[in-house]
Structure formats: structure tokens, C-alpha cells
Amino acid sequence: MDALDVARWQFGVTTVYHFLFVPLTIGLSVLVAILQTLWHRTGNEKYLKLTKFYGKLFLINFAMGVVTGIVQEFQFGMNWSDYSRFVGDIFGAPLAIEALVAFFLESTFIGLWIFGWDRLPKRLHLAAIWAAAIGSNLSAYFILAANSFMQNPVGYRINPESGRAELTDFVAVLTNKVAMITFPHTIAGAFLVAGSLLVAVAVWHLVRNRDSADTPAYRFAAKFGSWVTLVSAAAVVITGDIQGKIMTQVQPMKMAAAEGLYTTESPASFSVLTVGSLDGSREVFALKIPYLLSWLGTGDPNGTVQGIDDLQAQYTAQYGAGSYTPIIPVTYWSFRFMIAFGLAAAAIALLVLWSQRKGRTPTSKWLLRAGLVMPLLPLAANSFGWIFTEMGRQPWIVFGEMLTRDGVSRSVSMTEVLTSFAAFTLIYAVLAVIEVKLLLRYAKAGVPDLTDNPDIDDTHDDAERPLAFAY
């Protein structure tokens, strides 16, 4: 193990950890805005209760996401300075816009939303949460545009004197075909997480407190979250199918690695499960779906999917000697775990809807257990999706232009990287405990009792009211 290995582990851990918060922030911001819109239009108190309730969970998650995101970006200068030097002219542009426009839009209007209850006009207060939701989604787009350049470099030239990649067409970077499909796929995955959280919390209260006065609110949250989960799952499947075809065009090795396909096949089958050697080069038993891989990769059930061996020979001739094959067990299983966990969340959502048919209230303990697991499933699916996306690109840090080993900081020793890795991991472990405890504490507390809410108490002047968070 050397500094490169530790730097890769550190970036992988911090990225996956940070992405546990991102999809929930993106999806929940919009769902909370929808709930508040329903209250604004109908005046029904249950929507206000749900807005304040899930809004509190959203804010806890948002705060943690900001902290972990800042740490992640520091690594570009700490451990990956050669990469930053090579691609900073391009990579920095969308990230700068994300920070200066999208993030400030999001954070500013979240502040107005937090402190604006009964201080701002209702329409302006509603507009604040929608502006924050739009900002969170814009943040995702600019970050994905930067990442998509690493997957499919466009809109640049290599300066022969400096050896750096220089931006020539910013519009091409923003409209990269990888970004254009990765964005809706990621957003759909975010709503899958957010919808699952709505369901899990609502089902817990429905089963545990069947005769509560707030049962109608929880019933709505369970149904609403279930439909969000199902629609999001369908969107994930559709966008994922398109993304797979684009991935096959720009990174055929990644598609081959997803299947462990060593020889070019036409038509190519997709294996649900394979037993054999760890790298997939020798197969003992496989459960396969004929024609599916060809369809996923080309849109034609009889289409040709290039194999690892042929692509390795092609890349060796094009880029020089070396291995251009990613770690096959990681790509193979992360691709399948991504699909399996997402479908499992959708199945639980169907079960929740079925349990509420004809006005019934869920009572099953098994449904309660499934509901508690439900938010973890799309979180795992999102994480494995990112692991597949990034590990499947290896050994490239910028596909076709820069190898990962060439992007690491030369002046940083293994001891220094290992020290920062250990420190960050320890801090993240502490933050994880805090996050989980806060979410569980406020989720168990249930929707607020509006009659005791100081934020709607009209007996005091605004000047005398303490400045406090309001949900």
C-alpha cells in the first residue's frame, strides 16, 4: 500500500459518506415544499404539521451534508493536486458556479424559511422553501456536470506547453450527454430516498399509535411517500436504461466490467448471479437473462457488446502498455446491488399502499420492520451506484486523458495521507452517531402540536419574540 492507495480510499470513504446526506437533502427539500404548498392552498392543518415535522428532519440532514461536503472538496488540493492542476480550468468552473449561485441560493433561502415563520407573508415564506429546493437541485446539476467531464471529456483542449486541459466550450461541458442523463437519474434516486423516509416514519407512527389524533396526517404521508417512491423507482429504471446506453458509447469497458464479459458477444446475456472465479474469468454457474445486456448497452436485443479482452487490446494500442480493466468483482456486484436495493424499496412501497387500501390503517409488525429498513435500501442503492460509476472508470481519473495514479499529490507522503484519513474517518463516525440520534429523536417525537407552538403565538409583539428555529 502506498500514498495513492490511501488517497483513493480516503476519497472513496468521504464521497460515499457525503452522498448519504445528498439525496435526502435534494428529495426532501422538494417534498417539504410540496407539503407546505398543500397547506397554503387548502389550509388543512395536517399539511402544516407534516411540513414542520419533515422540515426538521430535512434541516438536520442538510446541516450534516454541508459539513461533509466541505471536507470532501478540500481533498482536491490536499491529496489530488496534480489532478487539480491538470483539470482545474475546467473542473473549477461548474464547481464555482455551484458554490456562488446554487449553494448560496439554497442556504440563504433556507435561513429565510427557518426564521420566517409568521414573520414573512405566507406566499413569500412558501417561495423561500421552493427557492431552497431549486438551489439544492441546481447544486446537483453543476456538480454532476463537473463529474461527467471525468467520464466523458468535452469542450477542452490540451495545452502542449503546460500539459494542462483548458476550457474551450463551457456550454459543451454543461450539456455533456453524460451529465444530461446522469442528472435526472441522480434526482430520481434522491426522490427514492426521500419518499422512503416519509413512508418509514409515517408507518412507524401508524403501527405504534393506531388511535392517535394525527393518524390522518401519517396516513397521507405514508401514501404520498409510497407514490413518490414508486414513481421515482420507475424514473430510475428509465433514466438508468438511457444512461447504460450512453455509458456503452463513451466507456464500453465499464459496461463490460458490469457483466464481467471478457469476450465480445452478440447477443449478450445479463447474469443475475454468477458463481466462478472472483474476477469472473471462469464461470461455473450463472443465472442469465438472454439478450438483456445487449438491450441495456445498445437498445437492440441482438446488439454487440464488446468484451474486456478486446477492449484491453484496443486501449493498449491506443494509450500504451498497462491494465485498463477495473476491479471486476467491485463493478459486477455493485451494479447488481444498486438494482436490487432500489427494487426492494419499491416493493415495500407497494406493500404499504396495499396495507392502506379501502381506508385501512397498517397494523402489521412485519410491515413496521420493513418500513424501518426501507430508507436504508435506496441509500445503499445510491452508494453502490456511485461506487460502480467511479470504480468502473478506473484506471482513469479523466477518461482517456489522465490516469488516476498521475493525479495524486507528489509531495504528500503516505503517513500524511494516512493521518488525515484516520482523522476524517473518526470525525465522520462521530457525526454519523449524532446524525442518527437526532433523526431518530425527532422522528419519534412525531408531528408537532400546533396549539403549543410559540411560532404561532400572537400574544407577543415580533420585537419581543426570541429568535428561534421554527418548524
Residue, then its C-alpha position, 0 to 999 in steps of 0.5 A: m500500500d502506498a500514498l495513492d492507495v490511501a488517497r483513493w480510499q480516503f476519497g472513496v470513504t468521504t464521497v460515499y459518506h457525503f452522498l448519504f446526506v445528498p439525496l435526502t437533502i435534494g428529495l426532501s427539500v422538494l417534498v417539504a415544499i410540496l407539503q407546505t404548498l398543500w397547506h397554503r392552498t387548502g389550509n388543512e392543518k395536517y399539511l402544516k404539521l407534516t411540513k414542520f415535522y419533515g422540515k426538521l428532519f430535512l434541516i438536520n440532514f442538510a446541516m450534516g451534508v454541508v459539513t461533509g461536503i466541505v471536507q470532501e472538496f478540500q481533498f482536491g488540493m490536499n491529496w489530488s493536486d496534480y489532478s487539480r492542476f491538470v483539470g482545474d480550468i475546467f473542473g473549477a468552473p461548474l464547481a464555482i458556479e455551484a458554490l456562488v449561485a446554487f449553494f448560496l441560493e439554497s442556504t440563504f433561502i433556507g435561513l429565510w424559511i427557518f426564521g420566517w415563520d409568521r414573520l414573512p407573508k405566507r406566499l413569500h415564506l412558501a417561495a423561500i422553501w421552493a427557492a431552497a429546493i431549486g438551489s439544492n437541485l441546481s447544486a446537483y446539476f453543476i456538480l454532476a456536470a463537473n463529474s461527467f467531464m471525468q467520464n466523458p471529456v468535452g469542450y477542452r483542449i490540451n495545452p502542449e506547453s503546460g500539459r494542462a486541459e483548458l476550457t474551450d466550450f463551457v456550454a459543451v461541458l454543461t450539456n455533456k450527454v453524460a451529465m444530461i442523463t446522469f442528472p435526472h437519474t441522480i434526482a430520481g434516486a434522491f426522490l427514492v430516498a426521500g419518499s422512503l423516509l416519509v413512508a418509514v416514519a409515517v408507518w412507524h407512527l401508524v403501527r405504534n399509535r393506531d388511535s392517535a389524533d394525527t393518524p390522518a396526517y401519517r396516513f397521507a404521508a405514508k401514501f404520498g411517500s409510497w407514490v413518490t417512491l414508486v414513481s421515482a423507482a420507475a424514473v430510475v429504471i428509465t433514466g438508468d436504461i438511457q444512461g447504460k446506453i450512453m455509458t456503452q458509447v463513451q466507456p464500453m469497458k465499464m459496461a463490460a466490467a458490469e457483466g464481467l464479459y471478457t469476450t465480445e458477444s452478440p447477443a449478450s446475456f445479463s447474469v443475475l448471479t454468477v458463481g466462478s472465479l472472483d474476477g469472473s474469468r471462469e464461470v461455473f454457474a450463472l443465472k442469465i437473462p438472454y439478450l438483456l445486456s445487449w438491450l441495456g448497452t445498445g437498445d437492440p436485443n441482438g446488439t454487440v457488446q464488446g468484451i474486456d479482452d478486446l477492449q484491453a487490446q484496443y486501449t493498449a494500442q491506443y494509450g500504451a502498455g498497462s491494465y485498463t480493466p477495473i476491479i471486476p468483482v467491485t463493478y459486477w456486484s455493485f451494479r447488481f446491488m444498486i438494482a436490487f436495493g432500489l427494487a426492494a424499496a419499491a416493493i415495500a412501497l407497494l406493500v404499504l399502499w396495499s396495507q392502506r387500501k379501502g381506508r385501512t390503517p397498517t397494523s402489521k409488525w412485519l410491515l413496521r420492520a420493513g418500513l424501518v429498513m426501507p430508507l436504508l435500501p435506496l441509500a445503499a442503492n445510491s452508494f453502490g451506484w456511485i461506487f460502480t460509476e467511479m470504480g468502473r472508470q478506473p484506471w482513469i481519473v479523466f477518461g482517456e486523458m489522465l490516469t488516476r495514479d498521475g493525479v495524486s499529490r507528489s509531495v504528500s507522503m503516505t503517513e500524511v495521507l494516512t493521518s488525515f484519513a484516520a482523522f476524517t474517518l473518526i470525525y465522520a463516525v462521530l457525526a454519523v452517531i449524532e446524525v442518527k440520534l437526532l433523526l431518530r429523536y425527532a422522528k419519534a417525537g412525531v408531528p408537532d402540536l400546533t396549539d403549543n407552538p410559540d411560532i404561532d403565538d400572537t400574544h407577543d409583539d415580533a420585537e419581543r419574540p426570541l429568535a428561534f428555529a421554527y418548524 
